Amino acid sequence: MTAALADSLMAAGVCPAAPPGMQVYADQIQSWVKWGVLAVLGICFFASVGMLIWGRVTHHPRGARLGMDGILICLVGAILYVVGYVIVLSIVGTGC
């Protein structure tokens, strides 16, 4: 029983590695996705703040509501972005 436990612990310590020559492309894709999501979140946040201000200034309750909903969506998106990145990083690893 101890040998099987030792084997399973050793198997858990194996780090995944990209096929030869693919790490450059994997890093490039990951960096493009990270910056793309960050840009979309930034645009969404500033557009939502603008919508919120516009709705308050013009006394348009639906506009203010859409702005606040957009800010909350940006916040949830940022949380999912960070959590998703940590999950992917834990699967792929940071090197052995």
C-alpha positions in Angstrom: 0.0 0.0 0.0 2.9 2.4 0.7 4.5 1.8 -2.7 1.2 2.7 -4.4 0.9 5.9 -2.4 4.5 6.8 -3.2 3.9 6.2 -6.9 0.8 8.4 -6.8 2.6 11.2 -5.1 5.5 11.0 -7.6 2.9 11.1 -10.5 1.4 14.3 -9.0 4.8 16.0 -9.0 5.2 15.7 -12.8 5.1 19.1 -14.4 3.4 19.4 -17.8 5.6 20.6 -20.6 4.8 22.0 -24.0 6.0 20.1 -27.0 9.3 21.2 -28.4 9.0 24.6 -30.1 5.5 25.2 -28.8 6.3 27.2 -25.6 6.9 30.4 -27.5 3.5 30.2 -29.2 1.7 29.2 -26.0 3.3 32.2 -24.2 2.3 34.5 -27.1 -1.3 33.3 -27.1 -1.6 33.6 -23.3 -0.2 37.1 -23.3 -2.6 38.2 -26.1 -5.6 36.7 -24.3 -4.5 38.4 -21.0 -4.1 41.8 -22.6 -7.3 41.4 -24.7 -9.4 40.6 -21.7 -7.8 43.5 -19.7 -8.6 45.9 -22.6 -12.2 44.8 -22.8 -12.6 45.1 -19.0 -11.1 48.6 -19.1 -13.3 49.7 -22.0 -16.4 48.2 -20.3 -15.6 49.9 -17.0 -15.1 53.4 -18.5 -18.2 53.1 -20.7 -20.3 52.0 -17.7 -19.0 54.9 -15.6 -19.9 57.2 -18.4 -23.3 55.7 -18.7 -23.9 56.0 -15.0 -22.9 59.7 -15.0 -25.0 60.4 -18.1 -28.0 58.7 -16.5 -27.6 60.7 -13.2 -27.1 64.0 -14.9 -30.0 63.7 -17.3 -32.3 62.1 -14.7 -32.6 59.0 -16.8 -33.1 56.1 -14.4 -32.7 53.4 -17.0 -29.3 54.8 -18.2 -28.0 55.0 -14.6 -29.2 51.5 -14.0 -27.4 50.2 -17.1 -24.3 52.0 -16.0 -24.4 50.4 -12.6 -25.1 47.0 -14.1 -22.2 47.4 -16.4 -19.9 48.2 -13.5 -21.0 45.1 -11.6 -20.5 43.0 -14.8 -17.0 44.4 -15.1 -16.3 43.6 -11.4 -17.5 40.0 -11.9 -15.5 39.7 -15.1 -12.4 40.9 -13.4 -12.9 38.3 -10.6 -13.4 35.5 -13.2 -10.4 36.7 -15.1 -8.1 36.5 -12.0 -9.6 33.2 -10.8 -9.4 31.7 -14.3 -5.8 32.7 -14.7 -4.9 31.1 -11.4 -6.6 27.9 -12.4 -4.8 27.8 -15.7 -1.5 28.6 -14.1 -2.0 25.8 -11.5 -2.7 23.3 -14.3 0.1 24.4 -16.5 2.6 25.2 -13.7 5.3 27.7 -13.5 8.2 25.4 -14.2 9.9 22.5 -12.3 
